[in-house]
Amino acid sequence: MLIRFLALLRQFLKVSGLLPLVKRTLYAPRAPAAAELPNASGWRYRIKALIEQANYAAVTQVHDLPPIYGYWMKRHILPQLRSLGYESPTDYFVKNMLLALRAPGEGLRRCASIGSGNCDFEVELATLLLANGVDNFVIECVDFNREMLRRGEKIAAEKNVSRHIVPVQADFNEWVPSGPYDVILANMSLHHVVNLENLFDRVKSSLVPSSGRFITSDIIGRNGHMRWPEALSIVNEFWRQAPEKYRYNQMLGKLQEEYVNFDCSRSGFEGIRAQDILPLLLDRFHFESFFAFANVIECFVDRAVGGNFDPQLQADRDFIDRVHLRDVEEMKKGQLTPTHMLAVMSAVPTPRQEHIEPLTARYCAHPA
């Protein structure tokens, strides 16, 4: 009941026009305080968990992004991904799942998806696996938001894949695997996890020996999706060049004369330990495939100001192109580290080492 009340309160604030004011209060600039990270069993964690569940209880489109994001992906990121043999991020998941699910073995192939939300991505994966001739699998969809899992059950039924989708209500900070898995997935969920060490240890121990794979897509930048100082200086350089219309923050409902490097983890778990994800994975897993991208560009194509850019306008496209190319230049020099990754990991070393030079997983780990 409390979750539904908080979700209704959030909807009221949105309809009444008060939500931007609340967000401005929550997201006022401040220096991050690492010591304030919540314990996964403490009272601060429980409050954040309630806020997180309320935030997503009524969200049916988790990954909705502005049109300029689509332009940037199609123009700059997908060609790089195709050079590795993948047509899209979804194709990356499917092809690597097929490698694991087609490995020698008998019986039902078990998969788990950590932080599945509405399960729409898992339903899409199930549909594509079936289209590729694999039908002896289930995907356990792990999420602590029951409302989202209910929507997932409905989506699975509509797409006729219910027998392949198994909702599991659990907090991934405390998730206990129910047995060995051929594949464990994490699609844009790890940056919400407080107890990463515990989660990664359990993932590693529950992968089927030799053939089990951990496949992820996630954000690996600074905690709270803030910019590190070396990236912030470049963001501000482009921010000063940008016409006023580009600097209107649609999430906060205000014009920003200066870029606000705010901490998104203040009220919930958004980016709570993003900067720890890659180093902790490197300590535990062998990276078979790693594709990393973005940093400064993220500040201009994401939800906050991305909606101000029109992909139909040449000037807008040119601006985005310039920012992206600066990212690429600085990453190759080692001056910036990427904020996004796609990765396939195994518990034991394998000969496969797929990446775009020089962006290996270790190269992309921020020195902090």
C-alpha positions, 0 to 999 in steps of 0.5 A: 500500500505504501508503494502505491501511495508514493507512486500516486503522490509522484503522479499528483506532483507531476500533474499539478506541476510541482514535480520540477520544484521537488526535483530541483530541491532533491537535485540541488548541486552538492559535493558527493559524500562517499561515506553516505552510501547506504548499507543494504540493510540499514534504514537509509537503504529502506527509505531509498528502496521505497522511493525507488519502487514508487518511482518505477511502480507506474513506469511502463517505458523504462528506457525512453530516450529523446530522438537525438539519442537515436540519431547519435546511436545510429550515426556513431555507436552502431557502426562500431558495434557492427565492426564486432559483428552485432547489429544492435545492443539487443543483438549483442545479448542474443548472439552471446546468449546463443553461444552459451545456450548451444554449448554441449549439455542436456536438459533445460537451460536456465537464465536469470535477469537481474533487475528486469523491471517490466520484463519487456527486454526479457520477453524480446530476448525470449522471442528472438531465441525462439526465432533462432531455434532455441526453445529449451530455456527459461529466464528468471526475471528478478526484480523487487518491484511487484507492479513491474513484474505483473506487467511483465507477466502480462507482456509475456502472455501477450507475446506467447512466451509465458512458459519461458518467463519466470517472475522472481520478486527479490532484492538483487542486493540479497538475491540468492541464486536458485541453482546453476545458470547458463546465462545471467543477464543485467541490462541497465540494472547494476548501477542501482545495486548497493551490495555489488560485491555480494551480487558479483560473488553470487553470479560468479559462483552460480554460473555453469562451469566453463560455458556459463556467461554473465552478459551486461549492459550498464553505466560505469561512470562516476557515482550518481552519474556525475562527471569526473573533473577531466570530463566536466571541464569538456562538458563546460566547454561545450555548454558555453558554446551551446545556444540557450535553447540547448541548455533547458533542463527538461527534467528540472524544468529550468534553464541552466546557465551553467552545467549542474553536475548533480548527484542522481543517487541522492533520492534513490539508487540511480548510479549509486555505485556506478564507478565501482562496477567495472573494477569489481568485475575485473577482480572477479571475471574474465572479459570475453567481449567488451564494448565501451562508449560515451562520456561527455556526449551523454550530457547532451543526448540523455533525458535532461537536455537531449529533448532540446535537440532536433535530429532533423536540423543540421546544426543540431546534428553537427553539435552532437557530432562534435561532442561525440568525436571529442569523446572518441579522441580523448578516450583514445588518448586515455584522458577520458574513460567511457561511461557505458559498456556492453560486456560478456564475462566468464568465471574462468579465462577463455581464448576469446578477447573481443574489443575495439582497440585500445578500449579493453576493460582494464584500459577503461577502468577509471583510475579513481 
